[in-house]
Amino acid sequence: MKLLLDENISRRILPELDPHFDGSSHVCLVGLERATDDEIWRFAKANGYHIVTCDSDFHELSLIRGSPPKVIWLHAGNLGNAAVGSLLVAAKSQLQDAMLDSAIHFVELSC
């Protein structure tokens, strides 16, 4: 399962995610640092990513457009990098199940 981290999540957590979410990346590492939400959405869809964000805009897009891509919305307040990485790793099984369920378009994670 490849995750594409939105600009509001630090790319510094990628090394922690790599053993669990192989092939994950960050918008700035794929040339989308100034991209619109629509451009990020199209890139994720075309390249098999699921979008991880703290921004409600992608959650709203998932309600309108469905999936793919699926959206993982971190609705957890102001977490540090280590906490964000730990939250995603701890939710790996839940996320894998959700990614396989065609009725689910987004997953909200909170702590």
Secondary structure as GFF3:
##gff-version 3
##sequence-region A 1 111
A	DSSP	beta_strand	2	5	.	.	.	ID=ss1
A	DSSP	three_ten_helix	11	13	.	.	.	ID=ss2
A	DSSP	alpha_helix	14	17	.	.	.	ID=ss3
A	DSSP	beta_strand	25	26	.	.	.	ID=ss4
A	DSSP	three_ten_helix	27	30	.	.	.	ID=ss5
A	DSSP	alpha_helix	37	47	.	.	.	ID=ss6
A	DSSP	beta_strand	49	53	.	.	.	ID=ss7
A	DSSP	alpha_helix	56	65	.	.	.	ID=ss8
A	DSSP	beta_strand	71	74	.	.	.	ID=ss9
A	DSSP	alpha_helix	81	90	.	.	.	ID=ss10
A	DSSP	alpha_helix	92	100	.	.	.	ID=ss11
A	DSSP	beta_strand	106	109	.	.	.	ID=ss12
###
